[in-house]
């Protein structure tokens, strides 16, 4: 696996690790260890249910707010705080079933300034705003920046948006500093021991922490470190956290993010990845984060018109290669791989404030699906007639996406509509 693919695998591993821990631990949230043992024995599968009556594979606020941070980074990676705030508000408007106490109060106090709302909330809660809600969502910032100082700056700001207490930001910075080391190739346990040295978290983790894995960020992070330092496999980490109960979804999500980052998405348990209802979304965000890492998305957006044109040109060239039987020497697969980056960069063009956003996003997802299908057919060495048909569809959907980008409303032909209906 080359460097770019290894980085992508780690980034996806981090995102999937958060979501798997969240989905697994969501079942046992607010339960005690004794209650979990009585009802499940040892919970090892993503089954849903629990306090929130989750569907199997459902996620909670841990992953949802993590995705909101990703979207904010996509909008303006150079200065993402305002955009992250917009995504938080959009998420809150979906009426999510699970919102932490501190964050819920911040939403109530928000009147245009996140930091004022966080400070006001801190006073209302009698100085107790050191919840784990900013720690659970901060990993994408480590995935987006290799510059340590920039990463620490944005990590601190995104925590201060909702959690005024410095304990929350401190944990986020340590956590993302560990993540940065792992992305750079350092072993997870080594990275942890380096970053907690000289902090309140330095200590022996051979025995369980002398606190509950509750919503207090210091307690949460101690339990996260315990699972990461005493377990060898990803499954041991998230299963251990999920079966301890209390704020189990958050502890498992935070720990799962770092362990997933270390092992990579390709080495996560297949059954866990397949169970996630948001797996396609996470795949897309992983690809996008890899492309925008250390880049200014505002500059990327200025070049998107050219990116759309290039993508159409590549799709037409691919179709021509297939028609001429000139794709079997590996050139077809190479060209298709070149198209992948353009497809994911085009995703940056869709603004949530656009009234046509849902249609544009649907068309983009159709492009992504057609790309994945085409890539699979090339990899399998499918007959030319099948590859040609799929590449035609890929070109059609890319053309539709370009039209959406221009503000038009592209339509399918009657034959295409009939084929789509039969496919359903």
C-alpha positions as a Markdown table, in Angstrom:
| # | Residue | x | y | z |
|---|---|---|---|---|
| 1 | Unk | 0.0 | 0.0 | 0.0 |
| 2 | Unk | 1.6 | 3.3 | -1.1 |
| 3 | Unk | 1.7 | 6.4 | 1.1 |
| 4 | Unk | -1.5 | 8.1 | -0.3 |
| 5 | Unk | -3.5 | 4.9 | 0.1 |
| 6 | Unk | -2.1 | 4.2 | 3.6 |
| 7 | Unk | -3.1 | 7.8 | 4.6 |
| 8 | Unk | -6.6 | 7.3 | 3.2 |
| 9 | Unk | -6.9 | 3.9 | 5.0 |
| 10 | Unk | -6.0 | 5.6 | 8.3 |
| 11 | Unk | -8.3 | 8.5 | 7.8 |
| 12 | Unk | -11.2 | 6.2 | 7.0 |
| 13 | Unk | -10.2 | 4.0 | 9.9 |
| 14 | Unk | -10.5 | 6.9 | 12.3 |
| 15 | Unk | -14.0 | 7.9 | 11.0 |
| 16 | Unk | -15.3 | 4.3 | 10.9 |
| 17 | Unk | -13.8 | 3.7 | 14.3 |
| 18 | Unk | -15.7 | 6.6 | 15.8 |
| 19 | Unk | -19.0 | 5.4 | 14.2 |
| 20 | Unk | -18.5 | 1.7 | 15.2 |
| 21 | Unk | -17.8 | 2.6 | 18.8 |
| 22 | Unk | -20.8 | 4.9 | 18.8 |
| 23 | Unk | -23.2 | 2.3 | 17.2 |
| 24 | Unk | -22.0 | -0.5 | 19.5 |
| 25 | Unk | -22.0 | 1.6 | 22.7 |
| 26 | Unk | -25.3 | 3.3 | 21.9 |
| 27 | Unk | -27.0 | 0.1 | 22.9 |
| 28 | Unk | -25.7 | 0.2 | 26.5 |
| 29 | Unk | -25.6 | 4.0 | 27.1 |
| 30 | Unk | -26.9 | 4.9 | 30.6 |
| 31 | Unk | -26.8 | 1.2 | 31.7 |
| 32 | Unk | -24.6 | -0.1 | 34.5 |
| 33 | Unk | -22.2 | -2.9 | 33.9 |
| 34 | Unk | -24.4 | -5.2 | 36.0 |
| 35 | Unk | -27.5 | -4.3 | 33.9 |
| 36 | Unk | -25.5 | -5.0 | 30.7 |
| 37 | Unk | -24.4 | -8.4 | 32.0 |
| 38 | Unk | -27.9 | -9.3 | 32.9 |
| 39 | Unk | -29.4 | -8.3 | 29.6 |
| 40 | Unk | -26.7 | -9.1 | 27.1 |
| 41 | Unk | -24.0 | -11.1 | 28.8 |
| 42 | Unk | -21.2 | -9.5 | 26.8 |
| 43 | Unk | -22.4 | -7.3 | 24.0 |
| 44 | Unk | -20.2 | -7.9 | 20.9 |
| 45 | Unk | -22.5 | -7.0 | 18.0 |
| 46 | Unk | -24.2 | -3.8 | 16.7 |
| 47 | Unk | -27.8 | -4.6 | 17.6 |
| 48 | Unk | -29.4 | -1.2 | 18.2 |
| 49 | Unk | -32.1 | -0.8 | 20.9 |
| 50 | Unk | -31.1 | 0.6 | 24.2 |
| 51 | Unk | -32.3 | 3.9 | 25.8 |
| 52 | Unk | -32.6 | 5.6 | 22.4 |
| 53 | Unk | -34.4 | 2.6 | 20.7 |
| 54 | Unk | -31.7 | 2.7 | 17.9 |
| 55 | Unk | -32.0 | 0.7 | 14.7 |
| 56 | Unk | -29.1 | -1.7 | 14.3 |
| 57 | Unk | -26.3 | 0.4 | 12.7 |
| 58 | Unk | -27.7 | 3.7 | 13.9 |
| 59 | Unk | -25.3 | 6.3 | 15.2 |
| 60 | Unk | -25.9 | 9.0 | 17.8 |
| 61 | Unk | -24.6 | 12.5 | 18.5 |
| 62 | Unk | -21.0 | 11.4 | 18.7 |
| 63 | Unk | -20.8 | 10.5 | 15.0 |
| 64 | Unk | -23.3 | 13.1 | 13.9 |
| 65 | Unk | -21.3 | 16.0 | 15.4 |
| 66 | Unk | -18.1 | 14.5 | 14.1 |
| 67 | Unk | -19.6 | 14.6 | 10.6 |
| 68 | Unk | -20.7 | 18.2 | 11.2 |
| 69 | Unk | -17.0 | 19.1 | 11.9 |
| 70 | Unk | -16.0 | 17.3 | 8.7 |
| 71 | Unk | -18.5 | 19.4 | 6.7 |
| 72 | Unk | -17.3 | 22.6 | 8.3 |
| 73 | Unk | -13.7 | 21.7 | 7.3 |
| 74 | Unk | -14.9 | 21.0 | 3.8 |
| 75 | Unk | -16.5 | 24.5 | 3.6 |
| 76 | Unk | -13.5 | 26.5 | 4.8 |
| 77 | Unk | -10.5 | 24.4 | 5.9 |
| 78 | Unk | -8.4 | 27.5 | 6.5 |
| 79 | Unk | -10.8 | 29.0 | 9.0 |
| 80 | Unk | -13.6 | 26.5 | 9.7 |
| 81 | Unk | -15.1 | 27.6 | 13.0 |
| 82 | Unk | -18.0 | 29.6 | 11.6 |
| 83 | Unk | -18.8 | 26.8 | 9.1 |
| 84 | Unk | -18.6 | 24.2 | 11.9 |
| 85 | Unk | -21.1 | 26.3 | 13.8 |
| 86 | Unk | -23.4 | 26.4 | 10.8 |
| 87 | Unk | -23.3 | 22.6 | 10.6 |
| 88 | Unk | -24.0 | 22.3 | 14.4 |
| 89 | Unk | -27.1 | 24.5 | 13.9 |
| 90 | Unk | -28.3 | 22.4 | 10.9 |
| 91 | Unk | -27.8 | 19.2 | 12.9 |
| 92 | Unk | -29.7 | 20.7 | 15.8 |
| 93 | Unk | -32.6 | 21.5 | 13.5 |
| 94 | Unk | -32.9 | 17.8 | 12.5 |
| 95 | Unk | -34.2 | 17.3 | 16.1 |
| 96 | Unk | -31.6 | 14.6 | 17.0 |
| 97 | Unk | -32.7 | 12.3 | 19.8 |
| 98 | Unk | -29.4 | 12.5 | 21.6 |
| 99 | Unk | -27.9 | 15.9 | 22.6 |
| 100 | Unk | -25.6 | 16.3 | 25.6 |
| 101 | Unk | -26.6 | 18.5 | 28.4 |
| 102 | Unk | -23.9 | 21.1 | 27.9 |
| 103 | Unk | -24.4 | 21.3 | 24.1 |
| 104 | Unk | -28.2 | 21.5 | 24.4 |
| 105 | Unk | -27.9 | 24.4 | 26.7 |
| 106 | Unk | -25.4 | 26.1 | 24.4 |
| 107 | Unk | -27.9 | 25.9 | 21.6 |
| 108 | Unk | -30.5 | 27.6 | 23.8 |
| 109 | Unk | -28.0 | 30.3 | 24.6 |
| 110 | Unk | -26.6 | 30.8 | 21.1 |
| 111 | Unk | -27.5 | 34.2 | 19.6 |
| 112 | Unk | -24.8 | 34.6 | 17.0 |
| 113 | Unk | -21.6 | 34.1 | 19.1 |
| 114 | Unk | -20.7 | 30.5 | 20.1 |
| 115 | Unk | -18.0 | 31.5 | 22.6 |
| 116 | Unk | -20.4 | 33.8 | 24.4 |
| 117 | Unk | -23.0 | 31.1 | 24.5 |
| 118 | Unk | -20.5 | 28.6 | 25.9 |
| 119 | Unk | -19.4 | 31.1 | 28.6 |
| 120 | Unk | -23.0 | 31.8 | 29.5 |
| 121 | Unk | -23.8 | 28.1 | 29.7 |
| 122 | Unk | -20.7 | 27.6 | 31.9 |
| 123 | Unk | -22.1 | 30.1 | 34.4 |
| 124 | Unk | -25.6 | 28.6 | 34.2 |
| 125 | Unk | -24.2 | 25.1 | 35.0 |
| 126 | Unk | -22.3 | 26.5 | 38.0 |
| 127 | Unk | -18.9 | 26.2 | 36.3 |
| 128 | Unk | -19.5 | 22.6 | 35.3 |
| 129 | Unk | -19.1 | 22.7 | 31.5 |
| 130 | Unk | -16.2 | 20.1 | 31.2 |
| 131 | Unk | -18.4 | 17.6 | 29.4 |
| 132 | Unk | -17.0 | 15.2 | 26.8 |
| 133 | Unk | -19.0 | 16.6 | 23.9 |
| 134 | Unk | -16.2 | 18.4 | 22.2 |
| 135 | Unk | -13.8 | 15.5 | 22.7 |
| 136 | Unk | -16.1 | 13.1 | 20.9 |
| 137 | Unk | -16.2 | 15.1 | 17.7 |
| 138 | Unk | -12.7 | 16.6 | 17.4 |
| 139 | Unk | -10.9 | 13.9 | 15.4 |
| 140 | Unk | -11.5 | 15.2 | 11.9 |
| 141 | Unk | -9.3 | 18.3 | 12.8 |
| 142 | Unk | -6.3 | 16.0 | 13.3 |
| 143 | Unk | -7.2 | 14.3 | 10.0 |
| 144 | Unk | -7.3 | 17.7 | 8.2 |
| 145 | Unk | -4.0 | 19.3 | 9.4 |
| 146 | Unk | -0.5 | 18.0 | 9.6 |
| 147 | Unk | 0.7 | 21.4 | 10.9 |
| 148 | Unk | 0.7 | 20.7 | 14.7 |
| 149 | Unk | 0.2 | 24.3 | 15.8 |
| 150 | Unk | -2.7 | 24.8 | 13.3 |
| 151 | Unk | -4.2 | 21.6 | 14.5 |
| 152 | Unk | -4.0 | 22.6 | 18.1 |
| 153 | Unk | -5.4 | 26.1 | 17.4 |
| 154 | Unk | -8.5 | 24.8 | 15.5 |
| 155 | Unk | -8.9 | 21.9 | 18.0 |
| 156 | Unk | -9.0 | 24.4 | 20.9 |
| 157 | Unk | -11.4 | 26.7 | 19.2 |
| 158 | Unk | -13.9 | 24.0 | 18.2 |
| 159 | Unk | -14.0 | 22.9 | 21.8 |
| 160 | Unk | -14.4 | 26.4 | 23.2 |
| 161 | Unk | -17.4 | 26.9 | 20.9 |
| 162 | Unk | -19.5 | 24.8 | 23.2 |
| 163 | Unk | -17.4 | 23.9 | 26.3 |
| 164 | Unk | -16.0 | 26.9 | 28.1 |
| 165 | Unk | -14.0 | 24.8 | 30.7 |
| 166 | Unk | -10.4 | 24.5 | 29.7 |
| 167 | Unk | -10.4 | 20.8 | 30.8 |
| 168 | Unk | -12.4 | 20.0 | 27.6 |
| 169 | Unk | -10.0 | 21.8 | 25.2 |
| 170 | Unk | -7.0 | 20.2 | 27.0 |
| 171 | Unk | -8.3 | 16.7 | 26.4 |
| 172 | Unk | -9.1 | 17.5 | 22.8 |
| 173 | Unk | -5.6 | 18.8 | 22.1 |
| 174 | Unk | -4.0 | 15.8 | 23.7 |
| 175 | Unk | -6.3 | 13.4 | 21.9 |
| 176 | Unk | -5.6 | 15.1 | 18.5 |
| 177 | Unk | -1.9 | 15.3 | 19.2 |
| 178 | Unk | -1.9 | 11.5 | 19.7 |
| 179 | Unk | -3.9 | 11.2 | 16.4 |
| 180 | Unk | -1.3 | 13.3 | 14.6 |
| 181 | Unk | 1.5 | 11.1 | 15.7 |
| 182 | Unk | -0.4 | 8.0 | 14.6 |
| 183 | Unk | -1.0 | 9.5 | 11.2 |
| 184 | Unk | 2.7 | 10.1 | 11.0 |
| 185 | Unk | 3.4 | 6.4 | 11.5 |
| 186 | Unk | 4.0 | 6.2 | 15.3 |
| 187 | Unk | 2.5 | 3.3 | 17.2 |
| 188 | Unk | -0.6 | 4.3 | 19.2 |
| 189 | Unk | 0.6 | 3.3 | 22.6 |
| 190 | Unk | 3.9 | 5.1 | 22.1 |
| 191 | Unk | 2.0 | 8.2 | 20.9 |
| 192 | Unk | -0.3 | 8.1 | 24.0 |
| 193 | Unk | 2.6 | 7.8 | 26.5 |
| 194 | Unk | 4.4 | 10.7 | 24.8 |
| 195 | Unk | 1.5 | 13.0 | 24.8 |
| 196 | Unk | 0.2 | 12.3 | 28.3 |
| 197 | Unk | 3.6 | 12.7 | 29.9 |
| 198 | Unk | 3.5 | 15.6 | 32.4 |
| 199 | Unk | -0.3 | 16.0 | 32.1 |
| 200 | Unk | -3.1 | 15.2 | 34.5 |
| 201 | Unk | -3.5 | 12.0 | 32.5 |
| 202 | Unk | 0.0 | 10.6 | 33.1 |
| 203 | Unk | -0.2 | 7.5 | 35.2 |
| 204 | Unk | -0.5 | 3.7 | 35.3 |
| 205 | Unk | -3.3 | 2.2 | 33.3 |
| 206 | Unk | -2.8 | -1.4 | 34.1 |
| 207 | Unk | -5.9 | -1.2 | 36.4 |
| 208 | Unk | -9.2 | 0.4 | 35.7 |
| 209 | Unk | -9.6 | 4.1 | 36.5 |
| 210 | Unk | -11.1 | 4.9 | 39.9 |
| 211 | Unk | -14.0 | 6.8 | 38.4 |
| 212 | Unk | -17.1 | 6.0 | 36.3 |
| 213 | Unk | -17.0 | 6.3 | 32.5 |
| 214 | Unk | -19.4 | 9.2 | 32.7 |
| 215 | Unk | -19.8 | 12.5 | 30.9 |
| 216 | Unk | -17.1 | 14.4 | 32.7 |
| 217 | Unk | -14.3 | 14.8 | 30.2 |
| 218 | Unk | -11.5 | 13.8 | 32.5 |
| 219 | Unk | -13.2 | 10.6 | 33.5 |
| 220 | Unk | -14.1 | 9.9 | 29.9 |
| 221 | Unk | -10.5 | 10.4 | 28.7 |
| 222 | Unk | -9.0 | 8.2 | 31.5 |
| 223 | Unk | -11.3 | 5.4 | 30.4 |
| 224 | Unk | -10.4 | 5.9 | 26.7 |
| 225 | Unk | -6.7 | 5.7 | 27.6 |
| 226 | Unk | -7.3 | 2.6 | 29.7 |
| 227 | Unk | -8.9 | 0.7 | 26.9 |
| 228 | Unk | -6.3 | 1.8 | 24.4 |
| 229 | Unk | -3.3 | 1.0 | 26.6 |
| 230 | Unk | -4.6 | -2.4 | 27.8 |
| 231 | Unk | -6.2 | -3.8 | 24.7 |
| 232 | Unk | -4.5 | -5.0 | 21.6 |
| 233 | Unk | -7.3 | -5.2 | 19.0 |
| 234 | Unk | -9.9 | -2.8 | 17.8 |
| 235 | Unk | -12.7 | -5.1 | 18.8 |
| 236 | Unk | -11.3 | -5.5 | 22.3 |
| 237 | Unk | -11.3 | -1.7 | 22.7 |
| 238 | Unk | -14.8 | -1.0 | 21.6 |
| 239 | Unk | -16.4 | -4.1 | 23.1 |
| 240 | Unk | -14.7 | -3.3 | 26.4 |
| 241 | Unk | -15.9 | 0.3 | 26.4 |
| 242 | Unk | -19.4 | -0.6 | 25.3 |
| 243 | Unk | -19.8 | -3.2 | 28.1 |
| 244 | Unk | -18.8 | -0.8 | 30.9 |
| 245 | Unk | -22.0 | 1.2 | 30.4 |
| 246 | Unk | -22.7 | 4.8 | 31.5 |
| 247 | Unk | -21.6 | 7.1 | 28.7 |
| 248 | Unk | -20.5 | 4.0 | 26.7 |
| 249 | Unk | -21.2 | 5.3 | 23.2 |
| 250 | Unk | -19.0 | 8.3 | 23.7 |
| 251 | Unk | -16.1 | 6.4 | 25.4 |
| 252 | Unk | -16.3 | 3.7 | 22.7 |
| 253 | Unk | -16.5 | 6.3 | 19.9 |
| 254 | Unk | -13.5 | 8.3 | 21.2 |
| 255 | Unk | -11.4 | 5.2 | 21.8 |
| 256 | Unk | -12.5 | 3.6 | 18.6 |
| 257 | Unk | -11.5 | 6.6 | 16.6 |
| 258 | Unk | -7.8 | 6.4 | 17.7 |
| 259 | Unk | -7.6 | 2.6 | 17.4 |
| 260 | Unk | -9.3 | 2.7 | 14.0 |
| 261 | Unk | -6.8 | 5.3 | 12.9 |
| 262 | Unk | -3.9 | 3.0 | 14.0 |
| 263 | Unk | -5.1 | -0.2 | 12.4 |
| 264 | Unk | -6.7 | 1.4 | 9.3 |
| 265 | Unk | -10.1 | 0.9 | 7.8 |
| 266 | Unk | -9.1 | -2.2 | 5.9 |
| 267 | Unk | -8.3 | -4.0 | 9.1 |
| 268 | Unk | -11.5 | -3.1 | 11.0 |
| 269 | Unk | -14.0 | -6.0 | 11.5 |
| 270 | Unk | -16.0 | -6.3 | 8.3 |
| 271 | Unk | -19.2 | -7.1 | 10.2 |
| 272 | Unk | -18.9 | -3.8 | 12.1 |
| 273 | Unk | -18.3 | -1.8 | 9.0 |
| 274 | Unk | -21.2 | -3.5 | 7.1 |
| 275 | Unk | -23.6 | -2.9 | 10.0 |
| 276 | Unk | -23.2 | 0.9 | 9.9 |
| 277 | Unk | -26.1 | 2.7 | 8.2 |
| 278 | Unk | -23.9 | 5.7 | 7.5 |
| 279 | Unk | -21.0 | 3.7 | 5.9 |
| 280 | Unk | -21.3 | 5.2 | 2.4 |
| 281 | Unk | -21.3 | 8.7 | 3.9 |
| 282 | Unk | -18.2 | 7.9 | 5.9 |
| 283 | Unk | -16.4 | 6.5 | 2.9 |
| 284 | Unk | -17.1 | 9.7 | 1.0 |
| 285 | Unk | -15.9 | 11.9 | 3.8 |
| 286 | Unk | -12.8 | 9.9 | 4.2 |
| 287 | Unk | -11.9 | 10.4 | 0.6 |
| 288 | Unk | -12.6 | 14.1 | 0.8 |
| 289 | Unk | -10.6 | 14.6 | 4.0 |
| 290 | Unk | -7.6 | 12.9 | 2.4 |
| 291 | Unk | -7.9 | 15.3 | -0.6 |
| 292 | Unk | -8.2 | 18.5 | 1.4 |
| 293 | Unk | -5.6 | 17.6 | 4.1 |
| 294 | Unk | -3.4 | 20.7 | 4.4 |
| 295 | Unk | -5.2 | 22.5 | 1.6 |
| 296 | Unk | -7.4 | 25.6 | 1.6 |
| 297 | Unk | -10.8 | 24.5 | 0.4 |
| 298 | Unk | -11.6 | 28.1 | -0.7 |
| 299 | Unk | -8.8 | 27.9 | -3.2 |
| 300 | Unk | -10.0 | 24.4 | -4.4 |
| 301 | Unk | -13.5 | 25.8 | -4.9 |
| 302 | Unk | -12.2 | 28.5 | -7.2 |
| 303 | Unk | -10.9 | 25.8 | -9.5 |
| 304 | Unk | -14.0 | 23.6 | -9.5 |
| 305 | Unk | -15.3 | 24.8 | -12.8 |
| 306 | Unk | -12.1 | 23.5 | -14.4 |
| 307 | Unk | -12.4 | 20.3 | -12.3 |
| 308 | Unk | -15.9 | 19.6 | -13.7 |
| 309 | Unk | -14.7 | 20.2 | -17.2 |
| 310 | Unk | -11.7 | 17.9 | -16.7 |
| 311 | Unk | -13.9 | 15.2 | -15.2 |
| 312 | Unk | -16.2 | 15.2 | -18.3 |
| 313 | Unk | -13.2 | 15.1 | -20.6 |
| 314 | Unk | -11.8 | 12.1 | -18.7 |
| 315 | Unk | -15.2 | 10.3 | -18.8 |
| 316 | Unk | -15.5 | 10.8 | -22.5 |
| 317 | Unk | -11.9 | 9.6 | -23.0 |
| 318 | Unk | -12.7 | 6.5 | -21.0 |
| 319 | Unk | -15.8 | 5.8 | -23.0 |
| 320 | Unk | -13.8 | 6.1 | -26.3 |
| 321 | Unk | -11.1 | 3.8 | -24.9 |
| 322 | Unk | -13.7 | 1.1 | -24.2 |
| 323 | Unk | -15.3 | 1.5 | -27.6 |
| 324 | Unk | -11.9 | 1.1 | -29.3 |
| 325 | Unk | -10.9 | -1.8 | -27.0 |
| 326 | Unk | -8.0 | 0.3 | -25.9 |
| 327 | Unk | -8.6 | -0.1 | -22.2 |
| 328 | Unk | -7.3 | -3.6 | -21.5 |
| 329 | Unk | -3.6 | -2.7 | -21.0 |
| 330 | Unk | -4.3 | -1.0 | -17.7 |
| 331 | Unk | -4.9 | 2.4 | -19.2 |
| 332 | Unk | -8.6 | 2.2 | -18.5 |
| 333 | Unk | -8.1 | 1.4 | -14.8 |
| 334 | Unk | -5.5 | 4.2 | -14.6 |
| 335 | Unk | -7.8 | 6.8 | -16.1 |
| 336 | Unk | -10.7 | 5.7 | -13.9 |
| 337 | Unk | -8.5 | 6.0 | -10.9 |
| 338 | Unk | -7.5 | 9.6 | -12.0 |
| 339 | Unk | -11.2 | 10.4 | -12.1 |
| 340 | Unk | -11.7 | 9.5 | -8.5 |
| 341 | Unk | -10.1 | 12.6 | -7.0 |
| 342 | Unk | -12.1 | 14.9 | -9.3 |
| 343 | Unk | -15.3 | 13.2 | -8.3 |
| 344 | Unk | -14.7 | 13.8 | -4.6 |
| 345 | Unk | -13.5 | 17.3 | -5.1 |
| 346 | Unk | -16.7 | 18.1 | -7.0 |
| 347 | Unk | -18.5 | 17.3 | -3.7 |
| 348 | Unk | -17.1 | 20.6 | -2.3 |
| 349 | Unk | -19.2 | 22.6 | -4.8 |
| 350 | Unk | -22.5 | 21.8 | -3.1 |
| 351 | Unk | -23.4 | 24.4 | -0.5 |
| 352 | Unk | -25.9 | 23.5 | 2.2 |
| 353 | Unk | -27.6 | 26.9 | 1.8 |
| 354 | Unk | -28.4 | 26.1 | -1.8 |
| 355 | Unk | -32.1 | 25.4 | -2.4 |
| 356 | Unk | -31.1 | 22.8 | -4.9 |
| 357 | Unk | -28.6 | 21.1 | -2.4 |
| 358 | Unk | -30.6 | 17.9 | -2.0 |
| 359 | Unk | -30.9 | 17.4 | -5.7 |
| 360 | Unk | -27.2 | 18.2 | -6.3 |
| 361 | Unk | -26.2 | 15.8 | -3.5 |
| 362 | Unk | -28.4 | 13.0 | -4.9 |
| 363 | Unk | -26.9 | 13.4 | -8.3 |
| 364 | Unk | -23.3 | 13.4 | -6.9 |
| 365 | Unk | -24.1 | 10.2 | -5.0 |
| 366 | Unk | -25.3 | 8.7 | -8.2 |
| 367 | Unk | -22.0 | 9.6 | -9.8 |
| 368 | Unk | -20.1 | 8.1 | -6.9 |
| 369 | Unk | -22.2 | 4.8 | -7.1 |
| 370 | Unk | -21.5 | 4.6 | -10.9 |
| 371 | Unk | -17.9 | 5.2 | -10.4 |
| 372 | Unk | -17.7 | 2.4 | -7.8 |
| 373 | Unk | -19.6 | 0.1 | -10.1 |
| 374 | Unk | -17.4 | 0.9 | -13.0 |
| 375 | Unk | -14.2 | 0.4 | -11.0 |
| 376 | Unk | -15.5 | -3.0 | -9.8 |
| 377 | Unk | -16.2 | -4.1 | -13.3 |
| 378 | Unk | -12.7 | -3.1 | -14.5 |
| 379 | Unk | -11.2 | -4.9 | -11.5 |
| 380 | Unk | -13.2 | -8.1 | -12.3 |
| 381 | Unk | -12.3 | -8.0 | -15.9 |
| 382 | Unk | -15.9 | -7.9 | -17.0 |
| 383 | Unk | -16.9 | -8.3 | -20.7 |
| 384 | Unk | -16.6 | -5.2 | -22.8 |
| 385 | Unk | -20.4 | -4.9 | -23.4 |
| 386 | Unk | -21.0 | -4.7 | -19.6 |
| 387 | Unk | -18.1 | -2.2 | -19.0 |
| 388 | Unk | -19.3 | -0.1 | -21.9 |
| 389 | Unk | -22.8 | 0.1 | -20.6 |
| 390 | Unk | -21.6 | 1.1 | -17.1 |
| 391 | Unk | -19.2 | 3.7 | -18.4 |
| 392 | Unk | -22.0 | 5.2 | -20.5 |
| 393 | Unk | -24.0 | 5.6 | -17.3 |
| 394 | Unk | -21.0 | 7.1 | -15.5 |
| 395 | Unk | -20.7 | 9.7 | -18.3 |
| 396 | Unk | -24.4 | 10.4 | -18.1 |
| 397 | Unk | -24.4 | 10.9 | -14.4 |
| 398 | Unk | -21.3 | 13.1 | -14.6 |
| 399 | Unk | -23.0 | 15.2 | -17.2 |
| 400 | Unk | -26.0 | 15.5 | -15.0 |
| 401 | Unk | -23.8 | 16.6 | -12.1 |
| 402 | Unk | -22.2 | 19.3 | -14.3 |
| 403 | Unk | -25.7 | 20.6 | -15.3 |
| 404 | Unk | -26.7 | 20.7 | -11.6 |
| 405 | Unk | -23.6 | 22.7 | -10.9 |
| 406 | Unk | -24.6 | 25.2 | -13.6 |
| 407 | Unk | -28.1 | 25.5 | -12.0 |
| 408 | Unk | -29.9 | 23.5 | -14.6 |
| 409 | Unk | -32.3 | 20.6 | -14.1 |
| 410 | Unk | -31.1 | 17.7 | -16.3 |
| 411 | Unk | -33.6 | 15.0 | -17.3 |
| 412 | Unk | -33.2 | 11.3 | -18.1 |
| 413 | Unk | -34.4 | 9.9 | -21.5 |
| 414 | Unk | -37.4 | 7.6 | -21.5 |
| 415 | Unk | -35.1 | 4.6 | -22.1 |
| 416 | Unk | -33.0 | 5.6 | -19.1 |
| 417 | Unk | -36.0 | 6.1 | -16.9 |
| 418 | Unk | -37.3 | 2.7 | -17.9 |
| 419 | Unk | -33.9 | 1.1 | -17.0 |
| 420 | Unk | -33.8 | 2.9 | -13.7 |
| 421 | Unk | -37.3 | 1.7 | -12.9 |
| 422 | Unk | -36.5 | -1.9 | -13.8 |
| 423 | Unk | -33.3 | -1.7 | -11.7 |
| 424 | Unk | -35.4 | -0.7 | -8.6 |
